[in-house]
Amino acid sequence: MKELEGKRALVTGASRGIGAAIALDLAEKGADVVITYERSADRAAEVVRAIEAKGRKAFALQADSADPAAIKRSVDSAAEALGGLDILVNNAGIALYAPVAEIGVEQIDALMNVNVRGPVLTAQAAIPYLKQGGRIINIGSVGAERIVGEGATVYFMTKSALHSFTRGLARELGARDITVNLVQPGSTNTDMNPATGEFAAFQVSLMPLGRYSEPQDIAAAVGFLASPAARQITGTILTIDGGLNT
């Protein structure tokens, strides 16, 4: 039997990149999966078809992770479509770059609303559905702990907020046997930061392993934390960055 057979998962922001890889990995391990997306309906549909090809149920829901009403609606709809929820992966996030001296209030609000408020409200909506053995897995960034460039201070600040959120929520839900963990990717080969990009060589130079992660590397870590093998792991930060934060 696959380790996630019969489990029901919601992965936010999963029409592409790391989120799509996580959704596919959970399906490969036996879970039925609902994904959310903001704009990429066609790509979300591709992910749904790929999950269904693995013999699992899959649904895509349009939801803006900056919109509290959309968040609540998407969680409720996911639970209704799957008959409940066992796994929540808070993957949706945005990246906006500007020095602190130049960043606008609208940019700050956008980052805070999606990257900080979004995971909190999504978890809040999901908690009533999660039973014993439930999982919440937040996706952050290694930049929360090590900043190697300029112009992303506020973005990384929002990712560092996930540290206290993860640890605090792990305390709150531990008595219900629900684990809460944080996965921090480093440089990962996606549309947002391709391994062939302008700044890729600099990023690789900082890593002992000397290579970018692939989305599947992040997905494998999430799949492990969602599995019964990780039942004793909670409030933990797992960094996948090729050694950059060594």
N, C-alpha and C positions, 0 to 999 in steps of 0.2 A: 504494500500500500504506500502511496506517495505521502510524504510527511504532512502535507496540507490538504489532504483529501477531505472534502466536505466543508472546508473553511470558506468564509465569505469576506472579501477584501474590497476596500475602497482606496484608490490611489488618486490623489489630487494632482492636477497638472500633468497628465500622463499621455498626451497625444504625441510626444516625441521625446528624444534624448533619454535622460536618466529615468524619468517617470515611465516612459513606454517600456524600457528594459525591465524595470521593477514589476510592472503589471504582467509582462510576459513570463518572467521568472516565477512569480507566484502562481500563475496558471499552469506552468510546466510542473510545478510541485503539487498540483491538484486543486488549487483554489478557484472558485468563481470570482470574477473581478468586475467591479464598476470603476470606470475612470471618469475624471472630469477634465474639461478643456475650456479655454476661454474663447479662442477664435478659430483654431485649426480643426474644423469639423471633418474635413476630408482625411486628415492624418489620424484623427481619433477613430474614424470608421475603419481605417486600415488596422489599427491596433485591435479593435474589436474583432475583426475578421481573423486576425492572427491568433487571438485567444480562442475563438470558436473552433479554429482548425485543430487546436489541441484537445478538443472535446469538452471544453468548459463553457459555462455561461458567461456572457460579457455584455456590458451596456456602457454607453457613453452619454454623459450628461453635460450640457453646457452650463458653466457656472463661473462667475467672476469672483475670485478669491478675495477681492476687496469689498465685496457686497455682502453684508451680514445676512440679508434675507436669502440671497442665492446660496450661501454656504449652508444654511439650515435646510433649505429646500433640497439641496443635492444630497445631503446626508440622509434625510428622511426618505427620499426617493430611492437611494441606493439600498437602504435597509428593506424597503418595501419590495424592490425588484429581486433581491436575493433571499428574502425571508429572514433577515437579520444581518448582523455584522460581527465579525471576529477580529478583523485586522484593519487598522487605519494607518495609511502611510501619508503623512503630511509632506508632500513633495512640492506642491505649487509654490513658486517664488518668482520674483523679478530682480533684475540687476540694473541699477542706474548709477552711473559714475560721474562724479564731479567733486572737486575739492570742497572742503567745508566752507571756505571763503566765498564760494560761488554757487553752491547748491541752493535751489529754490525751495520754498515751503511746499509747493505742490509735489516736488520730487521726494522730499522727506516724508510727506504724508503717504505717498504711494508706496514707498518702501516699507513704512511702518504698518500700513493697512494690510498689505499682502503677506509680508514676511514674518510679522509678529502677531498682529491681531488675527490674521487668517488661520494659522495653526491653533491658536487658543479657541476660537469660535468653532472650528471644525471638530476639535477634540470635545468641546463642551456639548456639541450636538450629538456626537457619536457615543459618549459615555453611557447614556441610558440603554443603548443597544448591546453594549459589550458585556459578555458574561465571564465567568471564571475561565482563565486561560487566554483572555483577550490580549491583543497587542496594539500598542500605539508606537509608531516609529516615525520620528521627525528627521527630515533631511536638511542639514545645515551646510556649513562650508569650513574648510580648514582655515580660511581667512579670519574666522572668529578667534583663532589663537595665534596665528602668525601672519602678519601683513608684510608683504614683500615689495609692494609697489605703492604708488600714490593715486589719489583720486577716488578711492572706493571706501573711505572711512565710514560713511553712514551706512552703506550696504553691509559692510562687515559688522558694524554695530548691531544691525538687526539680526544677523546670524548668531552673534554672541548671546543675544537674549534667549535663544533656544536652549542654552546651557541650563539656566535657572528654571526655565519652563519645564524642561525634561526632568530635571532632578526633583523639582517640587511636585510635579504631577505623579512621578513614580512613588513618592511618599503618600500622596493622597489615595492612590488606587491600589497600593500594595496589599491592603487587607482584603481586597476583592480578587486577588491573584491575577491582576492585570499588569503587565509589564509596560514600561515606557522607556524607550531608548532613542539615542541620537546618532545618526550616521553623518559624518563630515567628509564629503568628497574633496579632493584636491583637484588639480587640473585634469579634466575629463574630456575626452574627444566627443564633443557635441557641436551642434550648429552654433551655439553661443561662444564656444571656445575651441575651435578645431585644432587638432594636433599639427596642422599645416599652417596655422595662422601666423600673423605678423609677430606676435609676442611669444610664440610657442617655444622657440629655442631658449629664450631666457628662462621660462618656467621649467623646462626640462633640465637646465643647468643646475637648478636648485635641488633636484631629486636624486638621492643615492641610487635609485633604480634606473634613472635616466630615461624614463618613458612616461607618457600620459596613461592615465587609467582609461579603460573603455567603460561605457555605461553598464555592461554586463558585470564588471567588477563591483560596482556599487550595488547592483541588483542582487548579486550573490550574498553580500553582507546582509541586506535587508531580508532576503529569504531565510537566512540562518536565524536572524533575530525573531522572525515570525514563526519559526518552527518549534516543536516540543523540545529540541535539544537546547534551546536558549531559555528554558523556563525559569532558571535561577539568575538570569541577567536582567537587571533593571536599573534605571538611573545612570546608565553607562554611556560614554561617548566613544564611538568607534570611528577612527580616522583612517581614510583610505586615500593616500596622497603620494605613494611612491617614496615615502620617507621625507618629504619636504619639511614636515614639522618635527624632525628628529632633533 
